[in-house]
Amino acid sequence: MSGQPTGVPSYAVRIAEGPADMEACFAVRKQVFVVEQEVPADIEYDAYDAGAVHVLAVSGDGLPLGTGRLLYGAAAAGRTGGDATVGSLGRLAVSREARGSGVGAALVRAIEDAAVERGLSAVDLHAQTHALGFYERLGYVAYGPEFPDAGIAHRAMRRAL
């Protein structure tokens, strides 16, 4: 994949397809959100997973490094103020060993590409406040007040596509 920092092991980002890819996505989410951040598993996995577009980053030897998802249409409406042209990026998680390698940015860009392919004009997300700078560097702008989600402070952000 182009744009990877020098010295970072190779990785690929793709749309998750099939049960093995979904298991890999859920394994990364479990490690990052449920284990590291202590988000209850019963709220980490939800009914939106079934209809979402999931992206998966894997190392050159096939190990899962990161994941994220795109909600669109009716599934995104509650998070985007009812605007059907805005998608919702969520559940972005990068394994501890891959953080700082560009994997997170590559996942965001893959989700944005999926949004463009579906005719969306913007992507919204709910960023943990410690990650605001990461998303700002990718062109997202925070709006509205800080709010708690799963006991973690968040801000809404949006980027036009």
Secondary structure per residue as TSV (DSSP state, phi and psi in degrees):
chain	resnum	aa	ss	phi	psi
A	1	M	-	360.0	133.4
A	2	S	T	-74.0	157.5
A	3	G	T	84.3	4.9
A	4	Q	-	-77.6	140.8
A	5	P	-	-60.6	147.9
A	6	T	T	-60.8	138.3
A	7	G	T	86.8	-5.9
A	8	V	-	-87.5	131.8
A	9	P	-	-55.6	150.7
A	10	S	-	-65.9	150.7
A	11	Y	E	-150.6	162.7
A	12	A	E	-131.3	146.8
A	13	V	E	-117.8	132.2
A	14	R	E	-146.8	164.6
A	15	I	E	-69.4	131.6
A	16	A	-	-72.0	131.2
A	17	E	-	-135.7	133.3
A	18	G	H	85.2	167.2
A	19	P	H	-61.9	-38.4
A	20	A	H	-65.1	-42.2
A	21	D	H	-63.9	-42.0
A	22	M	H	-65.8	-38.5
A	23	E	H	-61.0	-39.1
A	24	A	H	-65.6	-43.4
A	25	C	H	-59.2	-48.1
A	26	F	H	-66.5	-31.9
A	27	A	H	-65.9	-41.8
A	28	V	H	-65.3	-45.5
A	29	R	H	-60.4	-40.7
A	30	K	I	-61.9	-46.2
A	31	Q	I	-62.8	-46.4
A	32	V	I	-76.0	-53.6
A	33	F	I	-83.9	-50.8
A	34	V	I	-75.4	-47.1
A	35	V	I	-80.1	-58.0
A	36	E	I	-70.6	-45.7
A	37	Q	S	-98.2	-2.4
A	38	E	-	59.4	36.6
A	39	V	-	-77.8	130.2
A	40	P	-	-58.9	133.1
A	41	A	H	-57.9	-33.2
A	42	D	H	-69.6	-13.4
A	43	I	H	-109.0	-13.2
A	44	E	H	-71.5	-42.4
A	45	Y	S	-100.0	132.4
A	46	D	-	-140.6	177.0
A	47	A	G	-64.2	-21.1
A	48	Y	G	-71.2	-20.7
A	49	D	G	-57.0	-37.9
A	50	A	G	-62.7	-35.9
A	51	G	G	-103.0	2.5
A	52	A	S	-82.6	158.5
A	53	V	E	-90.1	119.7
A	54	H	E	-104.3	139.1
A	55	V	E	-113.5	151.5
A	56	L	E	-138.1	131.8
A	57	A	E	-104.2	130.9
A	58	V	E	-128.3	148.2
A	59	S	E	-72.9	170.6
A	60	G	T	-57.0	-27.0
A	61	D	T	-99.7	15.2
A	62	G	S	89.5	4.3
A	63	L	-	-77.4	136.1
A	64	P	E	-69.1	130.8
A	65	L	E	-112.4	-26.8
A	66	G	E	-170.7	166.5
A	67	T	E	-156.5	167.0
A	68	G	E	-168.8	170.0
A	69	R	E	-139.8	157.3
A	70	L	E	-120.1	124.6
A	71	L	E	-100.9	142.8
A	72	Y	-	-148.2	166.8
A	73	G	T	67.1	-142.0
A	74	A	H	-60.4	-33.3
A	75	A	H	-63.9	-31.3
A	76	A	H	-90.4	-17.0
A	77	A	H	-54.2	-40.7
A	78	G	T	-67.4	-24.9
A	79	R	T	-95.3	-15.4
A	80	T	T	-116.4	18.3
A	81	G	T	73.3	21.9
A	82	G	T	83.2	4.4
A	83	D	-	-82.9	111.2
A	84	A	T	-69.4	-10.9
A	85	T	T	-92.6	1.8
A	86	V	E	-113.7	127.5
A	87	G	E	-91.9	169.5
A	88	S	E	-125.1	114.5
A	89	L	E	-85.9	133.3
A	90	G	E	-156.9	173.7
A	91	R	E	54.4	34.8
A	92	L	E	-74.3	120.7
A	93	A	E	-142.2	134.3
A	94	V	E	-125.5	132.6
A	95	S	-	-59.8	150.7
A	96	R	G	-52.4	-43.4
A	97	E	G	-70.9	-17.7
A	98	A	G	-101.4	-5.0
A	99	R	T	-64.3	139.2
A	100	G	T	84.1	3.6
A	101	S	T	-98.6	-4.8
A	102	G	T	98.8	-6.0
A	103	V	H	-61.7	-44.9
A	104	G	H	-60.0	-46.4
A	105	A	H	-63.3	-39.6
A	106	A	H	-64.5	-37.9
A	107	L	H	-64.5	-44.1
A	108	V	H	-60.3	-45.5
A	109	R	H	-64.3	-36.3
A	110	A	H	-66.2	-38.3
A	111	I	H	-66.7	-41.4
A	112	E	H	-62.2	-41.2
A	113	D	H	-60.6	-42.5
A	114	A	H	-62.9	-36.3
A	115	A	H	-66.0	-44.2
A	116	V	H	-61.3	-43.3
A	117	E	H	-59.7	-25.3
A	118	R	T	-97.0	9.0
A	119	G	T	79.5	18.0
A	120	L	-	-81.9	151.0
A	121	S	S	-102.0	-13.5
A	122	A	E	-159.4	164.0
A	123	V	E	-128.3	131.4
A	124	D	E	-103.4	158.0
A	125	L	E	-155.7	161.9
A	126	H	E	-112.5	104.2
A	127	A	E	-92.4	135.5
A	128	Q	E	-61.8	137.9
A	129	T	G	-59.1	-30.0
A	130	H	G	-66.5	-17.7
A	131	A	G	-100.7	5.8
A	132	L	H	-55.8	-45.1
A	133	G	H	-60.9	-39.3
A	134	F	H	-57.3	-51.1
A	135	Y	H	-69.7	-36.1
A	136	E	H	-60.5	-39.2
A	137	R	H	-64.5	-21.7
A	138	L	T	-95.1	6.5
A	139	G	T	97.7	7.1
A	140	Y	-	-85.2	147.2
A	141	V	E	-121.5	128.0
A	142	A	E	-75.0	146.6
A	143	Y	E	-147.1	156.5
A	144	G	E	74.6	174.2
A	145	P	E	-78.3	163.2
A	146	E	E	-67.2	145.9
A	147	F	E	-146.5	154.0
A	148	P	E	-87.2	142.9
A	149	D	E	-141.1	121.2
A	150	A	T	55.5	32.7
A	151	G	T	77.9	10.0
A	152	I	E	-118.4	134.3
A	153	A	E	-67.0	134.6
A	154	H	E	-134.4	161.9
A	155	R	E	-135.5	144.9
A	156	A	E	-76.8	143.7
A	157	M	E	-140.9	156.8
A	158	R	E	-145.5	148.4
A	159	R	E	-137.5	126.6
A	160	A	E	-72.3	144.2
A	161	L	-	-101.4	360.0
